Each structure stands twice: as structure tokens, then as C-alpha cells.
Amino acid sequence: MLMPALVTLSGRSVRLEPLSLAVVDDLVTAASEDRSTYAFTRVPNGRDEVVSYVEAAMAEQAEGRTMPFAIRWLNTDRVVGATRLMHLEYWQGPMPWPPGTRGAVGDIPSVADIGYTWLAASAQGTGVNRESKFLMLSHAFETWNVHRITLKADVRNTRSRAAIEALGAHFDGVRRADTRGADNTVRDTAFYSILNSEWPVVRDRLLMRLGLVEAA
């Protein structure tokens, strides 16, 4: 079984490192800063939950279904959260049979989601999230050449939805009664996407917002 190679993605103020048990204590500290900011986001609480969270993500990574990262804020050299490229699908080769079964994974995904993103309260609103998304989008579109990236948020999570929309993602609609919410209610989910053909415009817009290029 092939699977995408583990990578470290480095930017100006953020480095995305392969998620591992080595950062458990850092994640425990990050997740405990101000948990009132996680009203619509499921974030592990305490060391036992963080260990389970990391182990589950690593198990999915070993199956070629996800690529999880720890987010290191280079300004402080602290791990301040986590994110992942997930729901990796592989459209190469024969279609799986019967329909609905998992096909064999490969080393190059065809589509992916970006999700399970959370940040310590001190890193929110600092640009860490935007640069993290830029690094993952760049890897997905420019290294893997994926057809689509999907991003989702609880329909009530106006902050996350605004951040996704600021990336330039297209709003695809709301799936009603989609899943169980972080607050244990039935959650409606807002779906967004970026296509491969849209990436050059999105990339240039993000570079400008990150201050990496000047406006024309």
C-alpha cells in the first residue's frame, strides 16, 4: 500500500510538522488556554484526550486517509494547535467494488478536505490560521495536483465561516442535520470548496493577504 509521504510545510511565521506523540504536552497546554473559544469546535481536553486524539489521527495517516499536522508558531517557537489534510480520496486505478467500499490508497490523492483545525486562544486572529491554510492548499494543489479541496464549518460558526470565505473558497451550500455538533446538538454544516482551476486566483489573493506580494 502506497501513501502520501510525510512532509513538513514551512512558511514565514508557521511550520506545519507531522503530528506525533512528541507534541502531546504542547497540545495540552495550547488547548487549555481559553476553552470558551471552542464553542463549535471539538478540541481535546486534558492529556488523556490529547493522546487519544493524536493516536487516532496517526492511525488514519497510516491508512493513507489523512495527513495531520501540529502547528508551530515560529514567532514563539510553540506548538499552538493542529490541523490536517483529510478524507483523502484516490481516483487512480480501477473503481472499488462493491460501491461504497474503500479502494486502495495511492501516493497521490485526487481530492481532500482541510479540517480539524484548532488553535490556542493566543494564536487566534494572528494570521497563523491563514498561513497554515495557505501551506496546505499549496501542497495539495501544487504537489498533489488535487482536483478539489473541501472546507466545512458548523453553520452557526460565523468566525470559521468568515475565515473560510476570506480564503476565497466557493460556498457550495448547507447540508442540514449533517452530524453531531461539538455542543452535542444536531449540526447543520456549511460546505465550501476550491477547485484546481481556481487555485491560481486564490493563491495570489492569499499571498497578498499574507503580505508576501504587493498589490498591483
Disulfide bonds with the S-S distance in Angstrom:
none
